[in-house]
Amino acid sequence: MRDSARQPSGATRREEQSFDELLSAPNITDAERNQLRAEATIGHAAALLVLRGEKKLAELLLEVKNAVVEPDYQGNEEDLWLEIAPESQQLFSEEATEAIKAICMEVSQRRGYGVDWVGIREIMPTVGPHWREQVRERLTGKRQTNQGRTVRLESPRIIEDNLAFTNRGELAVYRALKQIQEKDYSADETIAIFPLPGGRVPGHTWEPDVLVTYRGRTGVLEIDGPHHNNRRALDNSRDHLLRDAGIAFVDRVTVEALDDPNELYAVLRRFLRRLGDTK
């Protein structure tokens, strides 16, 4: 267990800060400031939408894979681009798009983030020299998979057991679950681990970080990322959607747990115990 007197790590301290505190930090670079302004705008927008009861619009903001502040083509104003996967484009009706733009502009004006215009565009895939072969494989369906479906045409950078991961946090959770699977359970009563499975709940396509099955029940683990505290209301709305769709238990792995192997194992064992006890 974690020592209560232990000082929080740098990552954890950053997690606890508000966007305004992060933006006022000394020695912040222009690139970091622009990224924080972008995330702060959509984070506040999503939280406001949830509190206003506009849950469908808030769910659409979860489809935003990346937010970028960049100068317009004349260099006189700053544009905020919300980048989404091509397969999510159909979810953004003209009415929904205009509503999202409007609330992002409202947030920017009220918080002083300096955004002059908001747009939505497809995220640009990253490709490598072998793009022809990779595109042919996708066209013929040979590489079609829901695992690690984040838009990319190049080979995934993190692979283990023929499974793709988008960051080291996901990999750490997978490895810890696999160790528990192999050491703590017998072959006739064990767990199954599904990293980054694509799925659909009413009105929304979703990619949980990790789906786990145990004792005839299904649970979801979400892995917290930077600035996660600003999305708590949005997470609660998403958790309700998953439970309504039959997911027995939803839990989260914090950044602090990722930094401490002992705490990570404790979090995962507690998750599995609760999943097994869920009725």
Buried (B, 14 or more C-beta within 10 A) or exposed (E): EEEEEEEEBEEBEBBEBEBEEBBEEEEEEEEEBBBBBBBBBBBBBBBBBBEEEBBEBBBBBBBBBEBBBEEEEEEEEBBBBBBBBEEBEEBBEEEBBEBBBEBBBBBBEEBEBBBBBBBBEBBEBEEEEEEEEBEEEEEEEEEEEEBBBBBBBEEBEBEEEEBBBBEEBBBBBBBBBBEBBEEEEEEEEBBEBBBBBBBEBEEBBBBBBBBBBBEEBBBBBBBBEBBBBBBEBBBEBBBEBBEEBEBBBBBBBBBBBBBBEEBBBBBBEEBBEEBBEBE
